[in-house]
Amino acid sequence: MSNKKYWIETYGCQMNIAESDALILELEASGWIKAHTEAEAAAVIINTCTVRESADTRIWGRLGFFSSLKKSHDFVLVVIGCMAERLKEKIIERCKDVDIVVGTFSKGMLVDFLENGEPGAVLSDGESYHFSSSYSAKEGSQAMIPIMHGCNNFCTYCIVPYVRGREVSRDPQSIADEINSISGLKDVMLLGQNVNSYDFEYDGERLNFVGLLKFLIKNTTVPWVRFMSPHPKDFSQELIDFIAAEPRICRNIHLPLQHGSDRILKLMNRKYSVADYMEIVEQLREKVPGITLSTDLMIGFPGETQEDFDQTIELVKKIRFDDAFTYYYNKREGTKACDMEGHLSDELKKQRLAILIDVQREITVDKKKFNIGKVVLGLAESVSKKNQSEILARTESNHMVVFNSDEGCIGEFVKLRLVALSGNTYKGEVIK
């Protein structure tokens, strides 16, 4: 292939972003270069999400766009990721301009196939998941490193176990090697569908998630270590104690609650109760002073009553999360919840979601205002998109701060005083 320019679009979770980064490394190692626009690419790759119907709808829209583009520009159109794994042949049938569909376990075959394969293929080798390096020998102050893949939990609303497969944990040494290969790394996010179910036999012993964290603390020097996403049913006392004892673990935890009603949690097959979740929150706040907590909340699950919804609102007010990712239930074919009775109307789901958003927004603003005047350490990430004379930094607590400086501080830690709040972003002053 003479034109070896690629264009890649990534949708969905941090795992998809990390997998796209790994694919980019493989492409560029084989002589491919990034195209400036879609129109000059020889290969267009869409890394898809399928967690909700809205994600599918967006991808079908992008495929329509690229089908139109093919009328004036010849290129290979590739669909990879979770939607590709779930729909495979349907994508080829519905969109004739798609040349290659790549399943979850076949991404390692793509680069070779781009140069040697035939269009109209569905790549699905059925083998176990292969972890590819996203950052090897790169520079950067931040990185997202997959440590495990797949999920064994089968929440009734979730398609992930069907498209990602069963849990597979990554060799701890390969994780440490990748972290150590990144020049200037200061903040690493460990990724997985359920990170705290990590389980790997290494050097004659089984490492659980705490064992992995201890291994990485010992064998790397990265100052800040984060992880996402843990499951409440696997959030052990051992993990809480280790977070409290190890200063390099960031004092910010994203712990998906999903709902505040025990009845709905049971229907969701979440395998914990509100009381179980509250015990984790109380232990974290007692043993890790200043910790910030964010969560996921789903409104409008089949059968949700007004009482169930009210319990969720009251629990949110009681816990007072620093932030929450809120959404309403979407049907997902192939999951148990799709066939349950008692589906709510979209209108009612949107009404309830709006109430939840307003409640959480007020809590978030109150908690952020409480921090004004505090001195924090931030890792400078980039130039602010809104003001080119300002730099955007992220704190250990996952707060965003803009401050006046030049680009020379990007990638470095900066001591900042929080002086004001604009939306969800702090205004900071540098303390020298």
BAMIDO-24649 format. One record per residue: residue in one letter; y, z, x of N, C-alpha, C in turn. Coordinates in steps of 0.2 Angstrom, whole numbers, plus 5000, padded with zeros to 4 digits. Each point is the difference from the previous one (the first is absolute). Layout:
<recs>
AYZXYZXYZX ...
</recs>
This chain:
<recs>
M499450005004500650004996500650005004 S500449955000500649995004500650054998 N500150014994500550044998499750074998 K500150055005499750074999500550054998 K500449994995500550044997499750044994 Y500150065000499750044994500650034996 W499950014994500450044995499650054996 I500150075001499650054997500450044995 E499850014994500350054995499550054999 T500250075000499650054998500350044994 Y499550024996500150044994499650065000 G500350054997499650064999500150065005 C499450035002500050065003500150005008 Q500150055003500150015007499449975004 M499450014997499449975003500049925000 N500349974995500149935000500549985006 I500550045001500549985005499750015007 A499650055001499650015006499549945001 E499749984995499549945001500449945001 S500549994997500449945002500350005007 D500250055002500250015007499449985005 A499450034998499449985004499949935000 L500149974995499849924999500549975004 I500750025000500549965004499850015007 L499850055003499850015007499449955001 E499649994996499449955001500349935000 L500449984995500349945000500449985006 E500450055002500449985006499650005006 A499550045001499549995005499749935001 S499949974994499749935000500649955000 G500650025002500549945001500449994994 W499950044994500449994994500750035001 I500549974997500750045000500350004993 K500450054999500350014994500549954998 A499949974994500549954997500650044998 H500649965001500650034997500150004993 T499649954997500049994992499449984998 E499850014993499449984998499949925001 A500549964999500049935000499849975007 E500050045005499849975007499350025002 A499750054996499450035002499449954999 A499550005004499449965000499550054996 A500150065000499550054996500450054997 V500050014993500350054996499450054998 I500150065002499550054998500350064996 I499750014994500350054995499550065000 N500250055003499550065000500250044993 T499550014996500150024993499850074999 C500350024994499950074997499749994993 T499650044998499749994993499950064996 V500450065003499950064997500350014993 R500549954998500250004993500149934998 E500049994993500149934998500649975002 S500550045001500749975002499949975007 A499650035004499949975007499749934999 D499550004996499649934999500549954998 T500550024995500449954997500549985005 R500250045004500549985006499749955004 I499350015002499749965005499949934996 W499850004994499949934996500749975000 G500550035000500749975000500149975007 R499950045005500149975007499549945001 L499450004998499649945000500249944997 G500450014994500349954997500649975004 F500350045003500649985005499749965005 F499550025004499749965005499649944998 S499850004994499749934997500549955000 S500650024997500649965000500249975007 L500050055005500249985006499649955004 K499350004998499549965003500249924998 K500449994995500149944998500549965005 S500350045004500549975005499850025007 H499550045001499850035006499350025000 D499649975005499350015001499950065004 F499650054997499850065004499450034997 V499750045004499450044997500250064997 L499850014994500250064996499450054999 V500150065003499550055001500150064996 V499550034996500150064996499550055003 I500350065002499550055003500250064996 G499650065002500250064997499650024994 C500250054996499650034995499949964994 M500649964998499949954994499549955002 A500049975007499649955002499350034999 E499850065002499450035000499750004992 R500550024996499850014993499949944996 L500449955001500049944996499749945004 K500050005006499649945004500049944997 E499549974997499949944997500549984995 K500250054996500549994995500749975003 I500250035006500649985003499949925001 I499549985003499949935002500049964994 E499750024994499949964994500750004997 R500450055000500650004996500649975004 C500050015006500549975004499749955005 K500049944999499649945004500350005007 D500750025000500349995007499850055005 V499750064998499750055005499449975003 D500150005007499549975004499550055003 I500150065001499650055002500150074997 V499550034998500050074997499650045004 V500350065003499650045005499950074997 G499450024999499850074998500250055004 T499950064998500250065004499750015006 F499349985001499650015006500049945004 S500449954999500049945003500649975004 K500550055001500649985003499949985007 G499550035003499949985007499849935001 M499849964995499849935000500649965000 L500550024997500649954998500249965005 V500250035006500449965005499649945003 D499350015001499649955002499949954994 F500050024994499949964995500649954999 L500650035001500649964999500049945004 E499750005006499949945005499449964999 N499550034997499349965001499750004993 G500250034995499750004993500249954996 E499749994994500249954995500450044994 P500549974997500350024994499650024994 G500250044996499650014994499550055001 A500050045005499550055002500250074997 V499450044999500150074998499650045006 L500450035004499750045005499850074998 S499450015000499850074998499350015003 D500050045006499450005004499650064998 G500350054996499650064997499850055005 E500349995006499950055005500450065000 S499950055004500550065000500649995002 Y500550044998500749995002500150005008 H500449965002500250005008500750025001 F500150055004500650025001500349965006 S500649974999500449965005500650045002 S500249995006500650035003500649974997 S500550044998500649974997500550005006 Y500050045005500550015004499850005008 S499449985001499850015007500549965005 A500250045005500449985005500749984998 K500250024994500749994997500550065002 E500649984999500550065001500350024993 G500250064999500250024994500050074999 S500550034996500150074999499550034995 Q499849954995499650024994499449964999 A499550024998499449964998499650034995 M499649964996499650024995499349985002 I499550055001499449995003499450014995 P499649954998499550024995499450045004 I499850064997499550045002499450004996 M500049984994499449994996500249954994 H499549974997500149954995499550014994 G500249984995499650014994500050064996 C499750014995500050064996499450014996 N499850065000499350024996500250044993 N500650014998500250044995499949974993 F500149944999500049974994500450034994 C500650015002500550024994499949954995 T500050024993499949954995500549954999 Y500650005003500549954999500149965006 C499650015005500149975007499549955002 I500349945002499549945002499950015008 V500350045003499950005008499350015002 P499650044997499350005003499649944999 Y500249964995499749944999500249945004 V500650005003500349955004500050025007 R500050075002500050025007499350025002 G499650024995499350025002500050085002 R499450025002499950075002500450025006 E500050065001500450035005499749995007 V500449975004499849995007500550035005 S499850045005500550035004500049975007 R500550005003500149975007499950045006 D499749975005499950045006500650035002 P500050075002500650035002500349985006 Q499649985005500249975006500449944999 S499849964996500449934999500750024996 I500050054996500650024997500550035006 A499850045004500450035005500249945005 D499549965002500249945004500649964998 E499949984993500649964997500650045000 I500050074999500650035000500350005007 N499650015005500250015007500249935003 S499849954996500249935003500749984998 I500350044995500749984998500550035004 S500449965003500550035005500650024995 G500250075002500650034996499850034993 L499450004999499850034993500250074999 K500350024995500250074999499850024993 D499849964995499950024993499449954998 V499450034999499449974998499850024993 M499849954995499850024994499249985000 L499650044999499349994999499849984993 L499749944999499949984993499350004998 G499950004993499349994997500150014993 Q499549984996500050014993499950074998 N499750045005499950074999499950035007 V500550015003500050025008499650065001 N500050054995499750065002499350004998 S499749954998499349995000499749975006 Y500449995005499849975007499450045002 D499549965003499450035002499749955005 F499950025007499749965005499750045005 E499449975002499650045005500249975007 Y500350055004500249985006499850055006 D499849975005499750055006499650054998 G499549994995499550054998500250044995 E500650004997500250044994500449964995 R500050034994500349974994500850025000 L500449955000500750024999500249994993 N500350054997500349994994500849995001 F500450004995500749985001500450045005 V499850074999500450055004499749985007 G499449995001499749985007500349945003 L500249954996500349945002500750025002 L500450044996500750025002500050045007 K499550045001500050045006499849955006 F499649954999499849965005500749965002 L500349974995500649965001500650055003 I500150064998500550045003499850015008 K499350015001499850015007500149935004 N499849954997500049945004500549955000 T500650024996500649955000500650055001 T500649975001500650045001500549984995 V499849974995500549984995500350064996 P500750015000500350064998499950024992 W500049944996499950024993499449964997 V499650044996499449974997500050014993 R500049954996500050004993499349974997 F499850014994499549974997500149994992 M499649954998500149984993499449954998 S499650014994500250064996499450044999 P500150075000499450044999499950014993 H499450024998499750024993500050074999 P500350034995500050074999499450035000 K499449974998499450035000499750015007 D500349975005499750005007500550045004 F500650034997500550035004499850075002 S499750015005499650065002500550065003 Q499850065000500450055003500049995007 E499549975003500049995007500649955002 L500149954996500549955001500750044999 I500150044995500650034999500250055006 D499550035003500150055005500149955007 F499749955000500249965006500749975000 I500249974994500749984999500550065002 A499950064998500450055001500050025008 A499549995003499950025007500249955005 E500049934998500249955005500749974998 P500550015004500649974999500149935000 R499549965003500149935000499849974994 I499750034995499849984994500750004995 C500249954998500750004996499950044994 R500650044999500050054994500249964994 N499649954998500149964994499349974998 I499850024994499449984997500149964994 H499649954999500049964994499350024997 L500050034994499450034997500049974993 P499649954998500049974994499750054994 L500450024995499850044995499749964994 Q500449944998499849954995500250034993 H499850064999500250034993500050075000 G500350034995500150074999499550034995 S499649974997499550024995499350005002 D499750065000499350005002499549954996 R500249994994499649964996500049935002 I500749985002500049935002499849995008 L500150055004499750005006499249995000 K499750034995499349994999499849934998 L500449974996499949944997500149955006 M500450015005500249965005499450015006 N499650054999499550015005500350025007 R500550055000500450025006499650055003 K499650044997499550055003500450065003 Y500650024997500450065001500450024994 S500250064999500350024995500850015002 V500450024995500750015001500050075005 A499650054998500050065004499849985007 D499549965001499849985007500649975004 Y500349964997500649965003500550055002 M500250054995500550055001499850045006 E499450025001499850045005500149975007 I499949935000500249975007500850005001 V500349994994500850005001500250065002 E499850064997500250065002499850025007 Q499449985002499850025007500449965005 L500149934999500549975004500750035001 R500350014994500650035001500150075003 E499450044999500050065003499950005008 K499549955002499850005007500549955004 V500349964997500449955003500750004997 P500450045003500750014997500449945001 G500349984995500549945000499649934999 I499450004998499649944999500249974994 T500149935000500249964994499349974997 L500049994994499549984996500249944996 S499649945000500149954995499349994997 T500049964995499449994996500049934996 D499549984997499949954995499950034993 L500349974995499950024993499949944996 M499550004996499949954995500050024993 I500449974996500250014993499649954996 G499850034994499749954995499349985001 F499650045003499349995000499750004993 P499549964999499650004994499950074997 G500250014994499950074997500550055001 E500549985004500550055002500450024993 T500050064999500450034994500750025002 Q500450024995500650035002500050065004 E499450044998499950075003499849985008 D499649955001499849995007500749985004 F500449964997500649985003500550065001 D500050044995500550065001499750045006 Q499350015000499850045006500149975007 T500149935000500149975006500850015002 I500450004995500750015001500150075003 E499750054996500150075002499750015007 L499549975002499750015007500449975005 V500349954999500549975004500650045001 K500250034995500650055000499850065004 K499450025000499750065003499949995008 I499749945001499949995007500649985004 R500449964997500749975003499849965006 F499749944999499949965006500649975003 D500049995006500649975003500149934998 D499449974998500149934998499349984997 A500049954995499449984997500149924998 F499449975001499949934998499750004993 T500449984995499850004994499849934997 Y499550004995499949944997499650014994 Y499949954996499650014994499449965000 Y499550024997499349975000500049934998 N499649965004499949934999499349995000 K499749964995499349984999499849975007 R499450015002499749975006499349984998 E499949944999499349984998499550025006 G499450024997499550025005500050085001 T500550034998500150085000499850034993 K499750065001499850044994500650014995 A500650015002500550024996500249944996 C499949945002500249944996499649994994 D499450034999499650004994500050074996 M500550045002500050064997500449994993 E500050054995500350004994500750035001 G500549994996500650035000500549985004 H500049935002500649975004500650004996 L500550025004500750014997500449945000 S500549994996500449945000500450005006 D500249945003500550005006500650034998 E500350004994500650034998500050075001 L499450044998500050075000499950025008 K499649965004499950015007500750005003 K500449954999500649995003500550064998 Q500050024994500450064998499850065004 R499450015000499850065004500150005007 L499949945003500249995007500750015001 A500449984996500750015001500250075000 I499750044996500150074999499850045007 L499449985002499850025007500449995005 I500349935001500449985005500650045000 D500350014994500750045000499950075002 V499450034998499950075003499950015007 Q499649955003499850005007500749995004 R500449954998500649985003500550065001 E500050044994500550065001499750055005 I499350015000499750045005500249985007 T499849935001500149975007500750015002 V500549994996500750005002500250075001 D499850054996500150075002499750035006 K499449975002499750025006500449975006 K500249944999500349975006500750035001 K500350024995500750035001499950065003 F499550044999499950065003500050005008 N499849945002499949995008500749985003 I500549984996500649995003500350055005 G500249995006500250055004499550015006 K499449994998499450015005500049955006 V499850035005499949955006499349985001 V499849945000499449975000499949955006 L499449995002499849955005499849944996 G500349945002499849944997499849945005 L499549964998499849955005500449934997 A500449985004500549944999499549944999 E500049974994499649944998500349935001 S500649994997500349945000500750004998 V500449945001500650004997500050004992 S500550044998500050004992500249944997 K499649984995500149944997500749994996 K500250064998500650014996500750005005 N499950025006500650015004499749995007 Q500249945003499849985007500250055005 S500550054999500250045005499750075000 E499550004995499650064999499349995002 I499650065002499349995002499650054995 L499449974998499650044995499550035004 A499950074998499550045003499650034995 R499350025002499650044996499850065003 T500150064996499850065003499350024999 E499850065003499350024999499850014993 S500550024996499950014993500049944996 N500049945003500149934997500649994996 H500550035002500749994997500349955004 M500449954997500449955003500750025001 V500249995006500750025002500449945003 V500649984998500449955004500550045004 F500249975006500550035004500349955004 N500650015002500449965004499850005008 S499849945002499749995007499949935001 D499949985007499849945001499249995001 E499849945001499349994999499650025006 G500350035005499750035006499550064999 C500250034994499650064998499349994997 I500049934997499449994996499350015004 G499650034997499450025003500050075004 E500550034999500150075003500150054995 F499950065002500150064996500850025000 V500350024995500750015000500150074995 K500450045003500150064996500649994996 L499950024993500549984995500150064996 R500750004998500250054994500049964994 L499750024995500049974993500750024997 V500549954999500650024997500249984993 A499649954997500149984994499449964997 L499949994994499549964997500249944996 S499849945001500149944996499449974997 G499950014993499349984998499550045003 N499549975003499450045003500150015007 T500649975003500150005007500550055002 Y499950035006500550055002500549965005 K500650035000500449985006500050055005 G499949985006500050055006500549995005 E500150065004500450005006499650025006 V500149965005499650015006500350065004 I499550055002500150065003499849985008 K500550005004499849985007499950065004 
</recs>
